[in-house]
Amino acid sequence: MELTLKSRTRLEQIVTNLSIEYDRVVYFAAPRPYRTLADLAAESPFGNVKVHRYPLVAAETSAARLTSA
């Protein structure tokens, strides 16, 4: 869960490291860091990063449940 906005460089390092270490990375992000994380997820060469808004909006609730399974 990402609640505070960090620099894009720092978030990129974190996302890259998590992508290498895990088969699937699921982020729940507050409004401020959401856009940066969504951009980084789209750019991920591993394609294993998914970002959801936090708190979840109704439409994402079932998608998050499926992604986390």
WOFEN-V620085 format. One record per backbone hydrogen bond with DSSP energy under -0.5 kcal/mol. NH is the residue of the N-H (numbers start at 1). CO is the residue of the C=O. Records with the same first field share a line. If there is no record, write none. Layout:
# WOFEN-V620085
NH->CO + CO
This chain:
# WOFEN-V620085
2->28
3->1
6->4
11->7
12->8
13->9
14->10
15->11
16->12
17->13
18->14
19->15
20->16
21->17
22->18
25->48
27->25 + 50
29->52
30->2
34->30
35->31
37->33
38->34
39->35
40->36
41->37
42->38
43->39
44->40 + 41
47->44
50->25
52->27
54->29
60->57
61->57 + 58
62->58
63->59
64->60
65->61
66->62
67->63
68->64
69->65 + 66
